[in-house]
Amino acid sequence: MQPFTISVIGILRAIPEGKVMTYGQVARAAGSPRAARQVVRVLHTLSGKYDLPWHRVVNKSGEIALQDDISRSVQQSLLEVEGVHFDTAGCVDLEQYQWDET
């Protein structure tokens, strides 16, 4: 496994319940600020195997990036159970819920 992937897994596991990070934020924290798409790849391929909290990652606007309606609904429900609220446009208030890993 590549060092970047290992780092991403550790960062994702550290996101506390009720908080979110953006794909770009995870990439920056893992040492590769332009690798947001690689974060998506890690989430897609390794979430199940490593029991990653995939639902705690949103796009830079605080939106759920999944295109499938069922998957979007599942992610939103998981976040709401953790106390994360969405506005009427379906966005998370990043000022309130974004986790700063530093």
C-alpha positions as CSV (number, residue, x, y, z in Angstrom):
1,M,0.0,0.0,0.0
2,Q,1.3,3.5,-0.9
3,P,2.2,5.9,1.9
4,F,-0.4,8.4,0.7
5,T,-3.1,5.7,1.0
6,I,-2.0,4.7,4.5
7,S,-2.1,8.4,5.5
8,V,-5.6,8.9,4.1
9,I,-6.9,5.8,5.9
10,G,-5.5,7.2,9.2
11,I,-7.0,10.6,8.6
12,L,-10.4,9.2,7.7
13,R,-10.4,7.0,10.8
14,A,-9.6,10.1,13.0
15,I,-12.6,12.1,11.8
16,P,-14.8,12.3,14.9
17,E,-18.5,11.5,15.0
18,G,-20.6,14.6,14.1
19,K,-17.8,16.2,12.0
20,V,-16.9,16.2,8.3
21,M,-13.9,16.8,6.2
22,T,-13.7,17.7,2.5
23,Y,-11.9,15.5,-0.1
24,G,-9.4,18.2,-0.6
25,Q,-8.8,18.7,3.1
26,V,-8.1,15.0,3.5
27,A,-5.7,15.1,0.5
28,R,-3.8,18.1,2.0
29,A,-3.6,16.5,5.4
30,A,-2.2,13.4,3.7
31,G,0.5,15.5,2.1
32,S,-0.8,15.8,-1.4
33,P,-3.0,18.9,-1.8
34,R,-4.0,18.1,-5.4
35,A,-5.0,14.5,-4.8
36,A,-8.7,14.9,-3.9
37,R,-9.6,12.4,-6.6
38,Q,-7.2,9.9,-5.0
39,V,-9.1,10.3,-1.7
40,V,-12.3,9.4,-3.6
41,R,-10.5,6.3,-4.9
42,V,-9.4,5.3,-1.4
43,L,-13.0,5.7,-0.1
44,H,-14.5,3.8,-3.0
45,T,-12.1,0.9,-2.9
46,L,-11.2,0.6,0.8
47,S,-14.1,1.8,2.9
48,G,-15.6,-1.6,3.5
49,K,-12.3,-3.4,4.0
50,Y,-11.0,-0.9,6.6
51,D,-14.4,0.1,8.0
52,L,-13.8,3.8,7.1
53,P,-16.3,6.5,8.0
54,W,-16.9,7.3,4.3
55,H,-20.0,9.3,5.2
56,R,-18.0,12.0,6.9
57,V,-16.4,13.2,3.7
58,V,-18.2,15.9,1.6
59,N,-17.1,18.2,-1.2
60,K,-15.7,21.7,-0.8
61,S,-19.1,23.2,-0.7
62,G,-20.3,21.0,2.0
63,E,-22.5,18.9,-0.3
64,I,-22.7,15.2,-0.6
65,A,-20.9,14.3,-3.8
66,L,-22.5,11.0,-4.5
67,Q,-24.7,11.0,-7.6
68,D,-26.9,7.9,-6.8
69,D,-30.0,9.1,-4.9
70,I,-30.0,6.1,-2.5
71,S,-26.3,6.5,-1.6
72,R,-26.8,10.2,-1.1
73,S,-29.8,9.5,1.2
74,V,-27.8,6.9,3.2
75,Q,-24.9,9.4,3.6
76,Q,-27.1,12.2,4.7
77,S,-29.0,9.9,7.2
78,L,-25.7,8.7,8.7
79,L,-24.5,12.2,9.2
80,E,-27.9,13.3,10.6
81,V,-27.8,10.5,13.2
82,E,-24.4,11.9,14.3
83,G,-26.0,15.4,14.7
84,V,-24.9,17.0,11.5
85,H,-27.6,19.3,10.0
86,F,-28.2,20.1,6.4
87,D,-29.5,23.4,5.1
88,T,-32.4,23.6,2.6
89,A,-30.0,23.2,-0.3
90,G,-28.6,20.0,1.1
91,C,-25.3,21.4,2.4
92,V,-23.5,21.0,5.6
93,D,-22.3,24.2,7.3
94,L,-18.6,23.7,7.1
95,E,-17.9,26.5,9.6
96,Q,-19.8,24.5,12.2
97,Y,-19.1,20.9,11.3
98,Q,-15.8,20.8,9.5
99,W,-13.1,19.0,11.5
100,D,-9.7,20.6,11.6
101,E,-7.2,17.7,12.0
102,T,-4.5,19.9,13.3
